[in-house]
Amino acid sequence: MATLVLTPGLKKNECLCEDGEPQAPTLPSVEDEDAHIIIPEWRLQKVQSPIELTHDETNEYDHFEPLEYHGHWDQGGKALFTNNGYTVTLRFQDRELPILLGGPLHNDQYVFEQLHFHWSHDDHSGCEHIFEGKAYSMEAHAVHYNKKYSDFKEAHDKHDGLAVVAFFIHATDDDEHPCFNKMTEGVKKIQKINTTTEVASDCLTWMSEAAKCKGYYTYQGSLTTEPYTESVTWILYPTPIHVNREQVAHFRELKSTPCENFNILKNVRPVQTPPPHKKLDIIYARSHKKSD
Ligand SMILES: [Zn+2]
């Protein structure tokens, strides 16, 4: 089994294997536009993501409105799981898309676009953000775009365009996580690149468990994949979701190229160091959460 490690200059889905058909990145390039958006000063302190963070270096803030999840773990419609050769993405169809609001998002509502995962070749290096020096097996990103824009494409390069909720997932020798099984059952059916399967519509119930914890970290950063636009309000839960090692291993069986000589064994961007003139402004928000 060969490893396809993404390196600078090698775009996702490109294959160095002779039989593979190189494919262009899935995100379209979008012309730079001046957004003319009035947003609070602290939201402009942007950096590239992911970052390493420690609680001692954060500012605590207790005055956000509750962070609210609407519809993320409801039943109904279709939940489609796709192997795009770089990761697996979950998208909803034939239902009202979930909405994220409150917390650091001020008066804006953010529409669920997709959820995807990052992982690596072992159980100790598959997350993108590093919290308190610890690395976990996987990191899940629930990507939302600001409803004031027409879609993800229009929002993705705006100052306040995106909100991504990040969850750490850690592999243990314990029993499998029953809710997370809805994900792994889907993964088993999309080993080939560019294949899609339907999973249970309430497949995100494992997220609700993590979102009940006491607080979360938030900062202004970037996408961790192309085009790396600094348009993301990150919301990061520090407590990992524990799953079984086998549940993580299934992700490494996914093929990254049409020739099927490569598996997706690592899709993690290294931690980014902010430039010296940019001080990291990370906020720890205590949860006063309500959700439905
Ligand atoms: Zn991601």
Boltz pocket constraint, residues with backbone or C-beta under 6 A from the ligand:
constraints:
  - pocket:
      binder: B
      contacts: [[A, 116], [A, 117], [A, 118], [A, 139], [A, 141], [A, 224]]
      max_distance: 6.0
